[in-house]
Amino acid sequence: MPTSKPSVDSYAALYRDFRWHVPQHFNIADMCCGRWARHTPDAIAIRFEHEDGTQATLSYGELQRRANRLSHALARLGDIAAGKPKDHLIVVNLSGRGDKDLDSVARHLGGNW
C-alpha cells in the first residue's frame, strides 16, 4: 500500500490544531522517568559528555534515585523555610556552578552582597 507524502500545508494545520490532552491528575515526572525506572531501571535515560570530553550515561533507576534525593531535599528546605521570617533569603543552587548562582543572588539583591 503506497503512502502519500504529507503536503507542505499539513504541518501548519497539525500545529494549529494540536491539543495536548492532559488528565486532571497527571504526574509528568512519573511519565517521563518513574515508570521507566520501575520497569527498566538499567536502561539508559541520559547520555552526556563532560567538559573534558569524557562521555557518560545515567540509567533510569539512577536518574530516579537522584530525582528523589532532590525532591526530598527541597521538601526539607520547605520545612526549614516555613520557620524563617519572610524577609530571609534561601538560595537553592541547581546549576552546580556556585559562582554563577552567587552572582545571580548579588544581582537580585542589587549588588549589596
C-alpha positions as CSV (number, residue, x, y, z in Angstrom):
1,M,0.0,0.0,0.0
2,P,1.7,3.2,-1.1
3,T,1.9,6.0,1.5
4,S,1.3,9.5,0.4
5,K,3.7,12.3,1.4
6,P,2.2,15.0,3.6
7,S,1.5,18.2,1.8
8,V,3.5,21.3,2.7
9,D,0.5,22.8,4.3
10,S,-0.1,19.8,6.6
11,Y,2.5,20.9,9.2
12,A,0.7,24.3,9.6
13,A,-2.6,22.5,10.1
14,L,-1.1,20.0,12.6
15,Y,0.5,22.8,14.5
16,R,-2.7,24.9,14.5
17,D,-5.0,22.0,15.5
18,F,-2.8,20.3,18.1
19,R,-4.2,20.0,21.6
20,W,-2.4,18.4,24.5
21,H,-5.0,16.3,26.4
22,V,-3.6,16.1,29.9
23,P,-5.7,14.3,32.5
24,Q,-6.7,16.3,35.6
25,H,-4.3,14.2,37.8
26,F,-1.1,13.8,35.7
27,N,2.5,13.4,37.0
28,I,4.9,14.3,34.2
29,A,7.9,13.2,36.3
30,D,6.4,9.7,36.7
31,M,5.5,9.6,33.0
32,C,9.0,10.6,31.9
33,C,11.1,8.8,34.4
34,G,9.3,6.9,37.2
35,R,7.6,4.3,35.1
36,W,10.8,3.6,33.2
37,A,12.7,3.3,36.4
38,R,10.2,0.8,37.7
39,H,10.1,-1.3,34.5
40,T,13.6,-0.9,33.0
41,P,15.8,0.6,35.7
42,D,19.0,-0.3,33.9
43,A,18.0,1.2,30.6
44,I,19.9,4.3,29.5
45,A,18.0,7.5,30.3
46,I,20.6,10.1,29.5
47,R,23.9,10.1,27.5
48,F,26.1,13.2,28.1
49,E,29.5,14.5,27.6
50,H,31.6,16.2,30.4
51,E,33.5,19.4,29.7
52,D,36.7,17.3,29.5
53,G,35.2,15.3,26.6
54,T,34.6,12.1,28.6
55,Q,31.2,10.5,27.9
56,A,28.9,9.0,30.5
57,T,25.4,7.6,30.8
58,L,22.7,7.6,33.5
59,S,20.2,4.9,33.9
60,Y,16.5,5.5,34.6
61,G,17.0,3.9,38.0
62,E,19.9,6.2,38.9
63,L,18.0,9.2,37.5
64,Q,15.0,8.4,39.7
65,R,17.2,8.0,42.8
66,R,18.8,11.4,42.1
67,A,15.4,13.0,41.5
68,N,14.1,11.5,44.8
69,R,17.1,12.9,46.6
70,L,16.4,16.4,45.2
71,S,12.7,16.3,45.9
72,H,13.3,15.2,49.5
73,A,15.9,17.9,50.0
74,L,13.5,20.5,48.6
75,A,10.7,19.2,50.9
76,R,13.1,19.6,53.9
77,L,14.0,23.1,52.7
78,G,10.3,23.9,52.6
79,D,10.0,22.8,56.2
80,I,13.0,24.9,57.2
81,A,11.7,27.9,55.3
82,A,8.4,27.8,57.0
83,G,10.0,28.7,60.3
84,K,12.0,31.6,58.9
85,P,11.0,35.2,58.7
86,K,9.5,36.3,55.4
87,D,12.5,38.6,54.7
88,H,15.0,35.8,54.9
89,L,16.5,34.6,51.6
90,I,17.1,30.9,50.9
91,V,19.2,30.1,47.9
92,V,18.9,26.8,46.1
93,N,21.9,26.0,43.9
94,L,20.7,23.8,41.0
95,S,23.3,24.7,38.4
96,G,26.2,23.1,40.1
97,R,28.1,26.3,39.5
98,G,28.0,28.2,42.8
99,D,29.9,31.2,41.3
100,K,27.1,31.8,38.8
101,D,24.4,31.4,41.5
102,L,26.1,33.8,43.8
103,D,26.4,36.4,41.0
104,S,22.6,35.9,40.4
105,V,21.8,36.4,44.0
106,A,24.0,39.5,44.2
107,R,22.2,41.0,41.2
108,H,18.9,40.1,42.8
109,L,19.9,42.0,45.9
110,G,21.1,45.0,43.9
111,G,24.7,44.2,44.3
112,N,24.5,44.5,48.1
113,W,26.2,41.2,48.9
